[in-house]
Amino acid sequence: MTYTSTVNPADRLSARLPQALKPLAEIAYNYWWCWTPDMISLFQSINPDEWERCGHNPIVLLETVSFDRLTQLTVEPNYMARLKKLSEQFTQYMASSDTWSSRVAPQITAQNPIAYFCAEFGLHESLQIYSGGLGILAGDHLKSASDLGVPLVAVGLLYRQGYFRQKLNQSGWQEDYYINNPFERLPLQLLKDENDQPLVFEVLVRHRHVKVQIWKAQVGRVSLFLMDTDREDNDPIDRWLTGHLYGGNQETRIAQEVILGIGGVRALKTVGIEPAVYHLNEGHAAFCLLEVCRQEILKTGKSFYDIEKGVRDRCVFTTHTPVPAGHDVFSADLMDSFFAKYWGELGLSREQFLALGARRLGDPWEPFGMTVLALRLCRSANGVSELHGDVSRKMWTVLYPEKSEDNVPIGYITNGVHAGTWTSAMMADLYNQYLGEDWTTKVLDPQTWAKIDNAPDEEIWWRHQILKERLVAHTRQKVRNSRQNRGEDWSQVEATQHLLDPKILTIGFARRFSPYKRGDLLLRNVEKALQIFSNDEKPVQIIFSGKAHPADEEGKRIIQRIMEWCKTHQNVRDRVAFIEDYDMHTARKLVQGVDVWLNNPRRPLEASGTSGQKVCFNGGLNCSVLDGWWCEGYLTDANGKALNGWAIGEDAHTSDQVLQDKIDSDSLYDLLENQIIPLYYEQDENGVPHGWVQMMKASIKTNCPAFNTHRMIADYVAQVYAPGVKSDVPLTLAKVPQT
Ligand SMILES: *Cc1c(COP(=O)(O)O)cnc(C)c1O
């Protein structure tokens, strides 16, 4: 690589620490720690209160905590022994060359890695550059790529303020606000040249040359390059190009996508990386294809149509959106104002250029589609679940008039989650005991998970109950803060002390409040819902969390209905909670603590969904519409009885939305009343529901080996990145030293 960095920020942090604690600095600058539970606890134990206050950011923690406290740690033998062990583990992890990828796909090399482009990355709550599922998936992708040793670099945008923050006002209406990301106090390194000046490249945006600088975040072995236009030598408007994730209008959107796609290719060139494969995770990054073409034309002097095939061979695409309206398109006018100079550099006329993104050729009003561009210029395209693959083939037959729907070249690789990130330490400890300490390196192996049957029901249950208690405590704290901030009566604030009860059957519903996700489906029939929640003998409680996009009035209305519902009905006041400002921290608490994860989208609008998968790793049970990944996860026995979770509405589908909502909510009430609630409350004299725990075990055994990102990455390597490699090579990873 060509960049050198005179000041490594980890060195600056290290200078602050007593000699014996210096390894903490290097680890704080690598997100590896965030999926290493022992490391998290090592940071936390420095000062648990401060750890919460600083939003789980170890750099801020280490900068804030007193030198006395640090010195004190150096003489705690236990602490120092743990640090030594973890620091060796980290060094080993980073240095290991005998990885799964090196054995299975040695043709993918660090010299020519996979370059993974995405508009958002959800690595950890301390780095707020994500909004939801797409970003979390991208973050989990990087973590598994690192664990498996896949040579991969990632490219994204460093948003000054990221996605909006949510608060609800007195009438339950969502209000948005923004917080600056403190770049200098995050594990980010601004890349500089030998003169200590930031490495900068330019992108033409509208009619101005915008200067872009590059930050690097380290995710285990994977480098994530994040572009930032907030520089004093840029026009004030351009400084905000990387201000907000999914904010602004179409013009902001296209400008950001120009930076992400075209800028991303230039950023990699600037740091001296020549990727073997460009992976576009969703259409936002598709302009990258144009820039790869432009550079190839510059290099070879050939025409666009001569290099097109060679570029296709290097580019692959994952689509995430099952509705036509969800795909980014830009009007010809906008394209003119951003690309009038560019198409000439590709040696194309305006018509030829616009045709690259046109769904139907020859229609002058056809907008420029990012997915269309990606499908035209990538050698491989996939959806993110089996059903989503079907839906995508149907949706895009229009681009392949000579092919039947079944032969449209869009496949699928079902999404997964990163086990290390989403499994609670409490359950990981159980898995260590009963599946073996090496379970994290064998997550793909059903035999590993089958051993969960050896764990006593009691032991699973008490661990789960502790996690639920922590969820309740987290929820009370968050709701208390919210009530205080919105100026509710003191009695309301105090009432949070008896909000929720860990003994009660607890449902979680958290995700974007997009109307298709039907956040209020459970409340459709007010009488029925009241009956279920306020039942004295077998009560039910639910925790909601999630944001509606600022422009989504209907989504905000749904949140408001939920808030109004619990205000109106005093008898369910303690049984319904809404946690403001959903983020990865709240997500972890929820997926680790709930009994039942509810997901009731309008089918087939959930491309995959991943939060239900996170729940499986913690023993929670899914109750979901048969959409996205759950079509593949849900199992019944020979008599059609649910084995590892529940399916809402079974396979009944109509195109009448109102009717479908009714069918699905009735089915949900029926499941709750006749299956879920009775099973949960059938407990022995010690309060252990054995039938329920059986189902927890079934869910763990059947879902965990399939719906994790190690399996997903193995699929990407075998089917997309290096097609033809032996996909049946068992996925056993280099062992981490066990001391
Ligand atoms: C996992 C996760 C999501 C994705 O939710 P789905 O609706 O299941 O795809 C969104 N937001 C956060 C914070 C998450 O952790």
The ligand as a MOL file (V3000), in Angstrom:
LIG
                    3D

  0  0  0     0  0            999 V3000
M  V30 BEGIN CTAB
M  V30 COUNTS 15 15 0 0 0
M  V30 BEGIN ATOM
M  V30 1 C -30.5970 -6.9320 13.2090 0
M  V30 2 C -31.0010 -5.5150 13.2270 0
M  V30 3 C -31.8950 -5.0190 12.2650 0
M  V30 4 C -32.4900 -5.8980 11.1860 0
M  V30 5 O -33.8070 -6.1940 11.4780 0
M  V30 6 P -34.7420 -7.0770 10.5520 0
M  V30 7 O -35.9740 -6.3040 10.4260 0
M  V30 8 O -34.9180 -8.3730 11.2190 0
M  V30 9 O -34.0350 -7.2540 9.2400 0
M  V30 10 C -32.2610 -3.6740 12.3270 0
M  V30 11 N -31.7540 -2.8610 13.2720 0
M  V30 12 C -30.8690 -3.3040 14.2060 0
M  V30 13 C -30.3290 -2.3440 15.2100 0
M  V30 14 C -30.4710 -4.6400 14.2130 0
M  V30 15 O -29.5910 -5.0620 15.1310 0
M  V30 END ATOM
M  V30 BEGIN BOND
M  V30 1 1 1 2
M  V30 2 1 2 3
M  V30 3 2 2 14
M  V30 4 1 3 4
M  V30 5 2 3 10
M  V30 6 1 4 5
M  V30 7 1 5 6
M  V30 8 2 6 7
M  V30 9 1 6 8
M  V30 10 1 6 9
M  V30 11 1 10 11
M  V30 12 2 11 12
M  V30 13 1 12 13
M  V30 14 1 12 14
M  V30 15 1 14 15
M  V30 END BOND
M  V30 END CTAB
M  END
